[in-house]
Structure formats: C-alpha cells, structure tokens
C-alpha cells in the first residue's frame, strides 16, 4: 500500500522544485498546473544531483522559517494568495511572518514617496485609519515616508496591515524601521519572496512592488515624484485591472508630479480622506457610541511631540505647514503626533490644511 507523503514532505519537495536549475516563476507555475502540485512536479523534474541539492536547500529554508516563527506559502497550496496568480510571474513561494489570515480579507494599498511632507504623512495615516476602521487591510512596503505612515495609521486604528519587503521578512528594512517591523509582525503581516536573512538586492524593489500591486484590490497613491517607485506600482496595478486612485497636490510641487500625472491619465480622484472608501467600493464603518474625551495633553504630562504641536498652535500657527515649521519636529514625529491629537479630538485640520484647537485642548 502506497502511503501519501506528509505535509512537511510535500512542502519540502514543492520548495525544492522552485530551487531546481532553470525553474523560474513561469516554469514553476507551468509545472504546478501540469502536475497538480509543486511536489508532484518535482518528482518528474531534474537529475538526481540537482534534486538532492534542491531538497537540501528547501530543508534549510524551512528550518530558518521555523526558527523565526515564519511560515512558507507555496503556490498551489492552501494559504497562498490566489490574486498573485494574476501576475505573469507570480512568486513560487512566499515567507510570511505574522497573521497570514489577513491575506483572505479585503485589501487596499497605499503607496507614495519616501521623501514625504508632513501633510502627506498625515493624509496617508488618516486614510489607512479610515480603511482599518472599515475592516480593510492596508498594504504597503514599509519604506520611509508614505508607506510607514500608512502602516502606522492602520495599526493605530486597531486594524490589520501587510508590509511587503524587498528582503527577508526577518530583516527590517530600512533598519531604522526595526520597531515598526516588530509591531507589524506582531499585529499584522510581513511578507516577502526573498530568502530569510537576506537584505534587498538590485531589482528587489520593483519585484516587491508587483506583489503590492497584485495584493491591492485598490491602490491609493499619495505624493509621488516624477521617478517614484509608487508610479511603478500604480502602473502594474493598472495592468492587472486594479482600481488606482491618487491624491492631488500643487502643480509646482516635485512631490506631486507623478501623482498628479496619473490623475491626468485617468486615475480616480481623491478629494477627501473619506473618498478612499467610496473609490474602493467599501461601506463606511458603522457609527459607534461616543467615547469619553481623552485626557488633554499639557506641558506637565503627555507626549512631548504633542505638547510641541499644541504649544505652536497656541502661539499662532494656523496651518499644517506653518505648524510643522514652528514645532521643529521631524516629519514622521510631527505626522504621528498631529494624527493622535486629531483622533483625540484636540485639534481640527480642515481640507485646506487650516488648524484649530477644540474645546478639549
């Protein structure tokens, strides 16, 4: 009686198939479709020395994933996101660190420049929080600027977020985002096709961008310069038939050249934060009972960055740009503190960027 291979054996053989010489993404997909699984394709492919070496490599990948509490999602097997099969070269397998069930939920991507403005960070944070409160998972690339603001917005609102990396899921990149990486791995999902322990290599980010584009049912662009990688992602998303939307900006701003151009070329227009729901075909989150007002932040208690912002408003700063200069905070610290004050009802920022204190401040 022939026994069925164990799940571990199937996974090992399936990964080994991807590691065989001359088996790229297209050949892997063809093998899976022809034989029914990657493991079955492996049994029909390669010479004995190649097969032995590939099995050893697969064993090491599985060992390293297990050591980092990551899982491997193999194309053709349960858990692998089927939307990636829309790509001409879908990853043969992915490493996932965190809550892989987020891949089964509605997903919206938010991308943009690494050199974002305080206003851009704030908008990305608020959009992500709005989506998270509606039960949507926010997808981005964990880069500086817009990506990081989007991840933080989703997490701050108690929602899920997926960070797609160019290097291994266990290697925070950029390194300065180690704390953000830890937070996403704990409360969201870190995803990559790169081997564990690897840093991004040449060409890694365009390949990373194709995964972001495929995972995103809708892709939102916030502040993209003329050569921003976000434009590569939006172009890929359009090629895949995804909805692409963009936040407009001043026509003389280098940060908005690309995001304005894709609006001219037909991307959906985002006029206010709430538009991310309608453009994505998502109903707004049901209203909840009002919460008691959060304790006010003053100079004797609370976050020092929030204190700096409130002090600047009381000293006469009346719009976001003036406030960013007056508070003398880094763009990321400013955006996070400003968004927190808005969420706590201590500041109001209108569509034009004007800032006013509320009765709670």
C-alpha positions, 0 to 999 in steps of 0.5 A: 500500500502506497502511503501519501507523503506528509505535509512537511514532505510535500512542502519540502519537495514543492520548495525544492522544485522552485530551487531546481536549475532553470525553474523560474516563476513561469516554469514553476507555475507551468509545472504546478498546473501540469502536475497538480502540485509543486511536489508532484512536479518535482518528482518528474523534474531534474537529475538526481544531483540537482534534486538532492541539492534542491531538497537540501536547500528547501530543508534549510529554508524551512528550518530558518522559517521555523526558527523565526516563527515564519511560515512558507506559502507555496503556490498551489497550496492552501494559504497562498494568495490566489490574486498573485496568480494574476501576475505573469510571474507570480512568486513560487513561494512566499515567507510570511511572518505574522497573521497570514489570515489577513491575506483572505480579507479585503485589501487596499494599498497605499503607496507614495514617496519616501521623501514625504511632507508632513501633510502627506504623512498625515493624509496617508495615516488618516486614510489607512485609519479610515480603511482599518476602521472599515475592516480593510487591510492596508498594504504597503512596503514599509519604506520611509515616508508614505508607506510607514505612515500608512502602516502606522495609521492602520495599526493605530486604528486597531486594524490589520496591515501587510508590509511587503519587503524587498528582503527577508521578512526577518530583516527590517528594512530600512533598519531604522524601521526595526520597531515598526517591523516588530509591531507589524509582525506582531499585529499584522503581516510581513511578507516577502519572496526573498530568502530569510536573512537576506537584505534587498538586492538590485531589482528587489524593489520593483519585484516587491512592488508587483506583489503590492500591486497584485495584493491591492484590490485598490491602490491609493497613491499619495505624493509621488515624484516624477521617478517614484517607485509608487508610479511603478506600482500604480502602473502594474496595478493598472495592468492587472485591472486594479482600481488606482486612485491618487491624491492631488497636490500643487502643480509646482510641487516635485512631490506631486508630479507623478501623482498628479500625472496619473490623475491626468491619465485617468486615475480616480480622484481623491478629494477627501480622506473619506473618498478612499472608501467610496473609490474602493467600493467599501461601506463606511464603518458603522457609527459607534457610541461616543467615547469619553474625551481623552485626557488633554495633553499639557506641558506637565504630562503627555507626549512631548511631540504633542505638547510641541504641536499644541504649544505652536498652535497656541502661539499662532500657527494656523496651518499644517505647514506653518505648524510643522515649521514652528514645532521643529519636529521631524516629519514622521514625529510631527505626522504621528503626533498631529494624527493622535491629537486629531483622533483625540479630538484636540485639534481640527485640520480642515481640507485646506490644511487650516488648524484649530484647537477644540474645546478639549485642548 
